[in-house]
Amino acid sequence: MLIQRFLLVLFFILGYFFQVSSTPSMPNIDSLVSKVKTLSYSHEFRLAQNLVLEHLKKEHLSHTELFYGHFLLADITKSSGSPAQALEMLTRSKKYLDSIEQPILLESMLYGNMGECYFNLKEHDKAKQYALLSLAISPDSSLRDGGHAINHLIIGFNQFKAKKYPAALKYYKAAIHEYLAHNQPCELPLSYIKIARTYGKQGKEQQALNMLEKALELSDSCEIDTYRLLSHTALFNYYKDKKQYKKAFEFLDSMQELRRILYNKKQQQIIHDLEIKYHTELTQKENENLKRNALIQQTNNQFKITILVASIFILLFLLMFGIYILKIRNRKNTLLKQHLQKIESQSQERKALLKEIHHRVKNNLQVITSLLHLQANQNKEDNAQQFVQKSQYRINAMAMVHEMLYQSDDLSKINLETYLRELIHSLILTTNNTSKNIQLDLQVPTLNLGLDTAIPLGLLINEIVTNALIHGFKNKTEGAIYLHIKAQTAPKFTLTIGDNGAGCPREINFEKSKSLGIKLMKKLSRQLLGNIQLDKNKPGCHYSVEFQEIAENAHLKS
């Protein structure tokens, strides 16, 4: 079907032109049509296009001659394989009919060619519509070479598609009659092939074969490669369908050779620049009023010069305004940079001052610890020494926070795991437990805490671990301290802390005890917005603490 559609395009090249009685004879048009027809049959589309363009360059062309020039260019475009583009060109060429007296026959030719374009675009219903319109406007078959054969073929194909085979045969035979009446026997092979196909659908195999042999004989005698390929292909398919493969193969080599010849011709004649040339070279002929427009053009040029000068002044103004804005922005950027440098300097000074404060607080706490140590040495009572010693541990827990902040780049938070590990190891060393094997099971998430959370939490843990080291492992050579912190719903945490030592005294009532250490633990847990519970179900002494991370400056808001 693809080959048939392509060959149908070639077959109908330049089909519509005015003749004989309808229009006065125009030898120049007749000669042009004949030459273009010969070139198109040889696939010399570029040469055909150049020939038409040379025709349109001539002076004093009539409206009819202008119409034919544009019509022929559209027809060449269609025949070269661009029916959609050809449709646009045919539509534009229709405007020349408005200036021609009695344009009916030319309009019929135009509609017939548009029907061919729609047929090649596979829009068969539209193709049939335009073919019928062409016949209705001009039933005179002397309109062109081959008369109305093309219109009959298009209508016959639509009848064939609708499986109305007798009607299709009627139109195909009408096309043959038109070709013979206008002495165009070399155009008959395509009609014979279509008739053969219709006979095949009706089961008339011998009649179909006779038509195909006629098509082959005519295409060979006329030496038209496109029809020869169609005839050979149709016979190949016929014998192949009949399973007469030996006869089918007789046509195979010739089909391939014909395809190669046609392909080479097509490749050599690609006319991709057809539309460009159409718009550039024909503009000179279409604009016949160029002289009248000269004054308007001159006025336009003066207007353009005025616009250009005004644009230059506007651009200069915008440039100067841009430079002014740029200077202001640079000045603001300079002031902003100086301000940022000042802020950075103040920030560095504040950071240094905070480091110094933390350092001095730590030193002062260490001085207090030393004074307490001296006071304990002068007092020989065990209770007093134990009280002073616990106070030293508590002060040391706070001093350690300030020491870590002093050494850190972040002056507001410390790493909880590092702090607790150092705090507990310090307590193990300072409670004379170096001879004992005390293991630490520390499980703490990666967490950085501020002073408002770290100090009360450190004091709470200090109190529990100190009691474990002094009392829990008093008569033991080894032991373990457990400290686990798990994150709950932010900002809440759970602390489980304890030891595997001697355990808490059973006589102590944790809820009602007035012991300083227990009171301190409860107060610290409340300071952390939580609570503390003694877990008596585990060996040793264990506590469970619910606490929250205290937001920075929360104590200022309360």
C-alpha positions as CSV (number, residue, x, y, z in Angstrom):
1,M,0.0,0.0,0.0
2,L,2.9,2.4,0.8
3,I,4.4,1.9,-2.7
4,Q,0.9,2.3,-4.3
5,R,0.3,5.6,-2.5
6,F,3.7,6.9,-3.4
7,L,3.3,6.0,-7.0
8,L,-0.2,7.5,-7.1
9,V,1.5,10.8,-6.0
10,L,3.9,10.5,-9.0
11,F,1.2,9.4,-11.3
12,F,-0.9,12.6,-10.7
13,I,1.9,15.1,-11.0
14,L,0.8,18.4,-12.4
15,G,-2.6,16.9,-13.3
16,Y,-4.7,20.0,-13.3
17,F,-4.1,22.7,-15.9
18,F,-6.4,24.7,-18.0
19,Q,-6.9,23.7,-21.7
20,V,-8.5,24.3,-25.1
21,S,-12.0,25.8,-25.1
22,S,-12.3,26.8,-21.4
23,T,-9.4,29.4,-21.4
24,P,-7.5,31.1,-24.2
25,S,-4.5,29.2,-25.3
26,M,-1.2,30.0,-23.4
27,P,1.7,28.4,-25.2
28,N,4.2,29.5,-22.4
29,I,2.1,27.7,-19.8
30,D,1.6,24.6,-22.0
31,S,5.4,24.4,-22.6
32,L,6.1,24.9,-18.9
33,V,3.7,22.1,-17.9
34,S,5.2,19.8,-20.4
35,K,8.8,20.3,-19.2
36,V,7.8,20.1,-15.6
37,K,5.9,16.9,-16.2
38,T,8.9,15.3,-18.0
39,L,11.3,16.3,-15.1
40,S,8.8,15.1,-12.4
41,Y,8.5,11.6,-14.1
42,S,12.3,11.4,-13.8
43,H,12.3,12.5,-10.2
44,E,14.1,15.7,-11.1
45,F,12.1,17.7,-8.6
46,R,14.8,20.3,-8.0
47,L,15.2,21.1,-11.7
48,A,11.4,21.3,-12.0
49,Q,11.2,23.7,-9.1
50,N,13.9,25.9,-10.6
51,L,12.1,26.0,-13.9
52,V,8.9,27.2,-12.2
53,L,10.8,29.8,-10.2
54,E,12.4,31.2,-13.4
55,H,8.9,31.5,-14.9
56,L,7.7,33.5,-11.9
57,K,10.6,35.9,-12.2
58,K,9.3,37.2,-15.6
59,E,7.8,40.6,-15.8
60,H,4.2,41.4,-16.4
61,L,2.7,38.0,-15.7
62,S,-1.0,37.7,-15.8
63,H,-3.0,36.5,-12.8
64,T,-3.6,33.2,-14.5
65,E,0.2,32.8,-15.1
66,L,0.9,33.7,-11.5
67,F,-1.7,31.1,-10.3
68,Y,-0.1,28.4,-12.5
69,G,3.3,29.2,-11.1
70,H,2.3,28.8,-7.5
71,F,0.0,25.9,-8.3
72,L,2.9,24.0,-10.0
73,L,5.3,24.6,-7.1
74,A,2.7,23.1,-4.7
75,D,2.3,20.2,-7.1
76,I,6.0,19.6,-7.2
77,T,6.1,19.7,-3.4
78,K,3.3,17.1,-3.2
79,S,5.0,14.8,-5.7
80,S,8.3,15.0,-3.8
81,G,6.6,13.5,-0.8
82,S,5.4,16.5,1.3
83,P,1.5,16.5,0.9
84,A,0.9,18.5,4.1
85,Q,3.2,21.3,3.0
86,A,1.7,21.2,-0.5
87,L,-1.8,21.6,1.0
88,E,-0.7,24.9,2.7
89,M,0.8,26.1,-0.6
90,L,-2.4,25.3,-2.6
91,T,-4.5,27.1,0.0
92,R,-2.2,30.2,-0.4
93,S,-2.3,30.0,-4.2
94,K,-6.1,30.2,-4.2
95,K,-6.0,33.9,-3.6
96,Y,-4.9,34.5,-7.2
97,L,-8.3,33.1,-8.4
98,D,-10.1,36.2,-7.1
99,S,-8.6,38.3,-9.9
100,I,-9.3,35.8,-12.7
101,E,-12.5,36.0,-14.8
102,Q,-14.4,32.7,-14.8
103,P,-12.1,30.8,-12.5
104,I,-14.4,27.8,-12.1
105,L,-12.2,25.4,-14.2
106,L,-9.1,26.5,-12.4
107,E,-10.9,26.1,-9.0
108,S,-11.9,22.5,-10.1
109,M,-8.2,21.8,-10.8
110,L,-7.2,23.2,-7.4
111,Y,-9.8,21.0,-5.6
112,G,-8.7,18.0,-7.5
113,N,-5.1,18.5,-6.4
114,M,-6.1,19.1,-2.8
115,G,-8.0,15.7,-3.0
116,E,-4.7,14.1,-4.1
117,C,-2.9,15.6,-1.1
118,Y,-5.5,14.3,1.4
119,F,-5.4,10.9,-0.3
120,N,-1.6,10.8,0.2
121,L,-2.1,11.8,3.9
122,K,-4.5,8.8,4.2
123,E,-7.5,11.1,4.9
124,H,-9.5,9.2,2.3
125,D,-12.9,10.7,3.2
126,K,-11.6,14.2,2.7
127,A,-9.9,13.1,-0.5
128,K,-13.2,11.7,-1.9
129,Q,-15.0,15.0,-0.8
130,Y,-12.6,17.2,-2.9
131,A,-12.7,14.8,-5.8
132,L,-16.5,14.9,-6.0
133,L,-16.3,18.7,-5.6
134,S,-13.8,18.9,-8.5
135,L,-16.1,16.8,-10.7
136,A,-19.2,18.8,-9.7
137,I,-17.6,22.2,-10.5
138,S,-16.1,21.1,-13.9
139,P,-17.5,18.0,-15.5
140,D,-15.6,19.0,-18.7
141,S,-12.9,16.2,-19.0
142,S,-10.7,18.4,-21.2
143,L,-9.6,20.2,-18.1
144,R,-6.2,18.5,-18.1
145,D,-4.1,15.6,-19.3
146,G,-6.0,12.4,-18.4
147,G,-9.2,14.4,-17.8
148,H,-10.8,13.5,-14.5
149,A,-9.1,10.1,-14.2
150,I,-7.5,11.0,-10.9
151,N,-10.8,12.0,-9.4
152,H,-12.4,8.7,-10.5
153,L,-9.4,6.7,-9.1
154,I,-9.8,8.4,-5.7
155,I,-13.6,7.8,-5.6
156,G,-13.1,4.2,-6.8
157,F,-10.6,3.6,-3.9
158,N,-13.2,4.8,-1.4
159,Q,-15.8,2.5,-2.9
160,F,-13.2,-0.4,-2.7
161,K,-12.6,0.4,1.0
162,A,-16.3,0.2,1.6
163,K,-16.4,-3.2,-0.1
164,K,-18.6,-1.8,-2.8
165,Y,-16.7,-3.6,-5.5
166,P,-19.0,-3.1,-8.5
167,A,-19.1,0.6,-7.8
168,A,-15.2,0.6,-7.5
169,L,-14.9,-1.1,-10.9
170,K,-17.2,1.4,-12.4
171,Y,-15.0,4.3,-11.3
172,Y,-11.7,2.5,-12.2
173,K,-13.0,1.8,-15.7
174,A,-14.1,5.5,-16.0
175,A,-10.5,6.5,-15.2
176,I,-9.3,4.2,-18.0
177,H,-11.8,5.8,-20.4
178,E,-10.5,9.2,-19.5
179,Y,-6.8,8.3,-20.0
180,L,-7.6,6.7,-23.4
181,A,-9.7,9.6,-24.5
182,H,-6.8,12.0,-23.8
183,N,-4.2,9.7,-25.4
184,Q,-2.5,8.8,-22.1
185,P,-2.1,4.9,-22.4
186,C,1.1,4.9,-20.3
187,E,-1.0,6.0,-17.3
188,L,-3.1,2.9,-17.4
189,P,-1.0,0.3,-15.4
190,L,-2.1,1.7,-12.0
191,S,-5.8,1.5,-13.1
192,Y,-5.3,-2.1,-14.2
193,I,-3.6,-3.1,-10.9
194,K,-6.5,-1.6,-9.0
195,I,-9.1,-3.4,-11.1
196,A,-7.1,-6.7,-10.6
197,R,-7.2,-6.2,-6.9
198,T,-11.0,-5.6,-7.0
199,Y,-11.4,-8.8,-9.2
200,G,-9.4,-10.7,-6.6
201,K,-11.8,-9.6,-3.9
202,Q,-14.7,-10.9,-6.0
203,G,-13.0,-14.2,-6.6
204,K,-12.4,-13.6,-10.4
205,E,-8.8,-14.9,-10.3
206,Q,-8.3,-15.2,-14.1
207,Q,-9.6,-11.7,-14.8
208,A,-7.4,-10.4,-12.1
209,L,-4.3,-12.1,-13.6
210,N,-5.2,-10.7,-17.1
211,M,-5.3,-7.2,-15.7
212,L,-1.9,-7.6,-14.0
213,E,-0.3,-8.9,-17.2
214,K,-1.8,-5.9,-19.1
215,A,-0.3,-3.6,-16.4
216,L,3.1,-5.3,-16.8
217,E,3.1,-5.1,-20.6
218,L,2.2,-1.4,-20.6
219,S,4.7,-0.4,-17.9
220,D,7.5,-2.3,-19.7
221,S,6.7,-0.7,-23.0
222,C,6.4,2.8,-21.6
223,E,9.6,2.3,-19.5
224,I,8.1,4.0,-16.5
225,D,10.0,2.5,-13.5
226,T,7.4,3.3,-10.9
227,Y,4.6,1.5,-12.8
228,R,7.0,-1.4,-13.6
229,L,7.7,-1.8,-9.9
230,L,4.0,-1.7,-9.1
231,S,3.2,-4.3,-11.8
232,H,6.1,-6.6,-10.7
233,T,5.1,-6.3,-7.0
234,A,1.4,-7.0,-7.8
235,L,2.3,-10.1,-9.8
236,F,4.8,-11.3,-7.1
237,N,2.1,-11.0,-4.5
238,Y,-0.5,-12.7,-6.7
239,Y,1.7,-15.8,-7.4
240,K,2.8,-15.9,-3.8
241,D,-0.8,-15.9,-2.5
242,K,-1.5,-18.7,-5.0
243,K,1.6,-20.6,-3.6
244,Q,3.1,-20.6,-7.1
245,Y,6.5,-19.7,-5.6
246,K,8.6,-20.5,-8.7
247,K,6.7,-17.8,-10.7
248,A,6.7,-15.4,-7.8
249,F,10.5,-15.6,-7.5
250,E,10.8,-14.7,-11.2
251,F,9.7,-11.2,-10.2
252,L,11.8,-10.9,-7.0
253,D,15.1,-9.8,-8.5
254,S,13.5,-7.3,-10.8
255,M,11.5,-5.8,-7.9
256,Q,14.7,-5.3,-5.9
257,E,16.5,-3.7,-8.8
258,L,13.6,-1.3,-9.5
259,R,13.4,-0.4,-5.8
260,R,17.2,0.4,-5.9
261,I,16.8,2.6,-9.0
262,L,13.9,4.6,-7.6
263,Y,15.6,5.0,-4.2
264,N,18.7,6.4,-5.8
265,K,16.7,8.8,-7.9
266,K,14.7,9.9,-4.8
267,Q,17.9,10.4,-2.8
268,Q,19.5,12.5,-5.5
269,Q,16.5,14.9,-5.7
270,I,15.7,15.8,-2.1
271,I,14.2,19.2,-2.1
272,H,14.4,20.1,1.6
273,D,14.9,23.8,0.8
274,L,11.8,24.0,-1.4
275,E,9.8,26.1,1.1
276,I,12.7,28.5,1.8
277,K,13.2,29.2,-1.9
278,Y,9.4,29.5,-2.3
279,H,9.3,32.3,0.3
280,T,12.5,34.1,-0.6
281,E,12.4,34.1,-4.4
282,L,8.6,34.6,-4.9
283,T,8.4,37.5,-2.6
284,Q,9.8,39.8,-5.4
285,K,6.8,38.9,-7.6
286,E,4.1,38.9,-5.0
287,N,5.0,42.4,-3.8
288,E,4.1,44.4,-7.0
289,N,3.6,47.6,-5.0
290,L,7.2,47.9,-3.8
291,K,7.6,51.3,-5.5
292,R,4.5,52.6,-3.8
293,N,5.9,51.4,-0.5
294,A,9.3,53.2,-1.0
295,L,8.0,56.4,0.6
296,I,6.5,54.5,3.5
297,Q,9.7,52.7,3.9
298,Q,11.6,56.0,4.0
299,T,9.3,57.3,6.7
300,N,9.7,54.1,8.6
301,N,13.5,54.5,8.4
302,Q,13.3,58.0,9.8
303,F,11.0,56.7,12.6
304,K,13.5,53.9,13.2
305,I,16.4,56.4,13.4
306,T,14.4,58.5,15.9
307,I,13.6,55.4,18.0
308,L,17.3,54.4,17.8
309,V,18.5,57.8,19.1
310,A,15.9,57.7,21.8
311,S,16.9,54.2,22.7
312,I,20.6,55.3,23.0
313,F,19.7,58.1,25.4
314,I,17.5,55.7,27.4
315,L,20.3,53.2,27.5
316,L,22.8,55.9,28.6
317,F,20.4,57.0,31.3
318,L,19.9,53.4,32.5
319,L,23.6,52.9,32.5
320,M,24.3,56.0,34.6
321,F,21.4,55.0,36.9
322,G,22.9,51.5,37.2
323,I,26.3,52.9,38.0
324,Y,24.7,55.1,40.7
325,I,22.8,52.2,42.2
326,L,26.0,50.1,42.1
327,K,27.9,52.7,44.0
328,I,25.2,52.9,46.6
329,R,25.1,49.1,46.9
330,N,28.9,49.0,47.2
331,R,28.7,51.6,49.9
332,K,26.1,49.6,51.8
333,N,28.1,46.4,51.3
334,T,31.2,48.1,52.8
335,L,29.2,49.4,55.8
336,L,27.6,46.0,56.2
337,K,31.0,44.3,56.0
338,Q,32.4,46.7,58.7
339,H,29.4,46.0,60.9
340,L,29.8,42.2,60.5
341,Q,33.5,42.5,61.3
342,K,32.6,44.5,64.4
343,I,30.1,41.9,65.4
344,E,32.6,39.1,64.8
345,S,35.2,41.0,66.9
346,Q,32.6,41.4,69.7
347,S,31.7,37.7,69.4
348,Q,35.3,36.7,69.8
349,E,35.8,39.0,72.8
350,R,32.6,37.6,74.4
351,K,33.8,34.0,73.7
352,A,37.2,34.8,75.3
353,L,35.4,36.4,78.2
354,L,33.1,33.4,78.7
355,K,36.1,31.0,78.6
356,E,37.9,33.2,81.2
357,I,34.7,33.1,83.4
358,H,34.5,29.3,83.2
359,H,38.2,29.0,83.9
360,R,37.9,31.3,87.0
361,V,34.8,29.6,88.3
362,K,36.6,26.3,88.0
363,N,39.6,27.7,89.8
364,N,37.5,29.2,92.5
365,L,35.7,25.9,93.0
366,Q,39.0,24.1,93.3
367,V,40.1,26.6,95.9
368,I,36.9,25.9,97.8
369,T,37.7,22.2,97.6
370,S,41.2,22.7,98.9
371,L,39.9,24.8,101.8
372,L,37.4,22.1,102.7
373,H,40.3,19.5,102.5
374,L,42.4,21.6,104.9
375,Q,39.4,22.0,107.2
376,A,38.8,18.2,107.2
377,N,42.4,17.5,108.1
378,Q,42.1,19.7,111.2
379,N,38.9,18.0,112.3
380,K,39.5,14.3,113.2
381,E,35.9,13.3,113.6
382,D,34.8,10.8,111.0
383,N,31.4,12.3,110.4
384,A,32.8,15.7,109.8
385,Q,35.5,14.4,107.5
386,Q,32.9,12.4,105.5
387,F,30.7,15.4,105.2
388,V,33.5,17.6,103.9
389,Q,34.6,14.9,101.6
390,K,31.2,14.5,100.0
391,S,31.0,18.3,99.7
392,Q,34.3,18.2,97.8
393,Y,32.9,15.6,95.4
394,R,29.9,17.8,94.7
395,I,32.0,20.9,94.1
396,N,34.3,18.8,91.9
397,A,31.3,17.7,89.8
398,M,30.4,21.4,89.1
399,A,34.0,22.4,88.5
400,M,34.4,19.6,85.9
401,V,31.5,21.1,83.9
402,H,33.2,24.5,83.8
403,E,36.5,22.9,82.9
404,M,35.0,21.1,79.9
405,L,33.2,24.3,78.7
406,Y,36.5,26.1,79.0
407,Q,38.2,23.5,76.8
408,S,35.3,23.3,74.3
409,D,34.7,25.4,71.2
410,D,31.0,25.5,72.2
411,L,30.8,27.5,75.4
412,S,27.1,26.6,76.0
413,K,27.0,22.8,75.9
414,I,29.2,19.8,76.9
415,N,29.3,16.2,75.7
416,L,27.3,14.2,78.2
417,E,29.1,10.8,77.7
418,T,32.5,12.4,78.1
419,Y,31.5,14.3,81.1
420,L,29.9,11.4,83.0
421,R,32.8,9.0,82.1
422,E,35.4,11.5,83.5
423,L,33.2,12.3,86.6
424,I,32.8,8.7,87.6
425,H,36.4,7.8,87.0
426,S,37.4,10.8,89.1
427,L,35.1,9.6,91.9
428,I,36.6,6.1,91.7
429,L,40.1,7.6,92.1
430,T,39.3,10.0,94.9
431,T,37.4,7.6,97.1
432,N,40.5,5.4,97.7
433,N,39.1,2.6,95.5
434,T,42.1,2.4,93.2
435,S,43.0,-1.0,94.8
436,K,39.5,-2.3,93.9
437,N,38.4,-3.4,90.5
438,I,35.4,-1.2,89.8
439,Q,33.9,-1.6,86.3
440,L,31.8,1.0,84.6
441,D,28.9,0.0,82.3
442,L,28.1,3.4,80.6
443,Q,25.4,3.6,77.9
444,V,24.7,7.1,76.9
445,P,23.3,8.4,73.6
446,T,25.3,11.1,71.7
447,L,24.0,14.2,73.5
448,N,25.2,17.7,74.2
449,L,23.7,19.4,77.3
450,G,23.7,23.0,78.6
451,L,24.7,24.1,82.1
452,D,21.1,24.1,83.4
453,T,20.8,20.4,82.7
454,A,24.4,19.1,83.0
455,I,25.1,20.5,86.6
456,P,22.0,19.1,88.4
457,L,22.3,15.8,86.5
458,G,26.0,15.6,87.3
459,L,25.3,16.3,91.0
460,L,22.6,13.7,91.1
461,I,24.8,11.0,89.5
462,N,27.7,12.2,91.8
463,E,25.5,11.6,94.8
464,I,24.4,8.1,93.8
465,V,27.9,6.9,92.6
466,T,29.6,8.4,95.7
467,N,27.2,6.4,98.0
468,A,27.9,3.2,95.9
469,L,31.7,3.6,96.2
470,I,31.8,4.5,99.9
471,H,29.1,2.2,101.2
472,G,28.2,-0.4,98.5
473,F,31.8,-1.7,97.8
474,K,33.0,-1.1,101.4
475,N,33.8,-4.8,102.0
476,K,34.3,-5.9,98.3
477,T,37.4,-6.0,96.2
478,E,35.5,-5.6,92.9
479,G,32.2,-4.4,91.6
480,A,30.3,-2.7,88.8
481,I,28.5,0.6,88.3
482,Y,25.7,0.7,85.8
483,L,24.6,4.0,84.1
484,H,22.1,3.9,81.2
485,I,20.3,6.8,79.6
486,K,17.6,6.3,77.1
487,A,15.8,9.0,75.1
488,Q,12.1,9.1,75.4
489,T,9.6,11.6,73.7
490,A,11.6,14.8,73.3
491,P,12.8,16.4,75.6
492,K,12.4,13.5,78.1
493,F,15.0,10.9,79.2
494,T,15.1,7.9,81.5
495,L,18.2,7.4,83.7
496,T,18.8,4.0,85.3
497,I,21.8,3.9,87.6
498,G,23.0,1.5,90.2
499,D,25.6,-1.0,91.4
500,N,26.0,-4.6,92.3
501,G,27.3,-3.8,95.8
502,A,25.9,-4.5,99.3
503,G,22.6,-2.8,98.4
504,C,20.6,-0.1,100.2
505,P,19.9,-0.5,103.9
506,R,16.5,-2.2,104.2
507,E,15.5,0.0,107.2
508,I,15.7,3.2,105.0
509,N,12.3,4.5,103.8
510,F,13.3,6.3,100.6
511,E,10.0,8.2,100.3
512,K,10.1,9.6,103.9
513,S,13.8,9.6,104.6
514,K,15.3,12.9,106.0
515,S,18.8,12.0,104.9
516,L,20.7,14.9,103.3
517,G,21.8,12.8,100.4
518,I,18.3,11.5,99.6
519,K,16.8,15.0,100.0
520,L,19.5,16.3,97.7
521,M,18.7,13.6,95.0
522,K,15.0,14.4,95.2
523,K,15.6,18.1,94.9
524,L,17.9,17.7,91.9
525,S,15.4,15.4,90.1
526,R,12.7,18.0,90.6
527,Q,15.1,20.7,89.3
528,L,15.4,18.5,86.2
529,L,11.5,18.5,85.9
530,G,11.4,14.8,86.8
531,N,11.4,12.3,89.7
532,I,13.5,9.6,91.2
533,Q,12.5,6.1,92.4
534,L,14.4,3.4,94.3
535,D,14.3,0.1,92.5
536,K,14.4,-2.7,95.2
537,N,13.8,-5.6,92.7
538,K,17.5,-5.7,91.6
539,P,20.5,-6.8,93.6
540,G,22.6,-3.9,94.8
541,C,21.3,-0.4,94.9
542,H,19.5,0.9,91.8
543,Y,17.6,4.1,91.0
544,S,15.3,5.1,88.1
545,V,15.2,8.8,87.2
546,E,12.8,10.5,84.8
547,F,14.2,13.9,83.7
548,Q,14.0,16.5,81.0
549,E,16.5,18.6,79.2
550,I,16.2,22.1,80.6
551,A,15.9,24.8,77.9
552,E,18.5,27.5,77.9
553,N,17.5,30.5,79.9
554,A,14.4,28.7,81.2
555,H,15.3,29.9,84.7
556,L,15.1,33.5,83.5
557,K,11.5,33.0,82.2
558,S,10.2,31.2,85.3
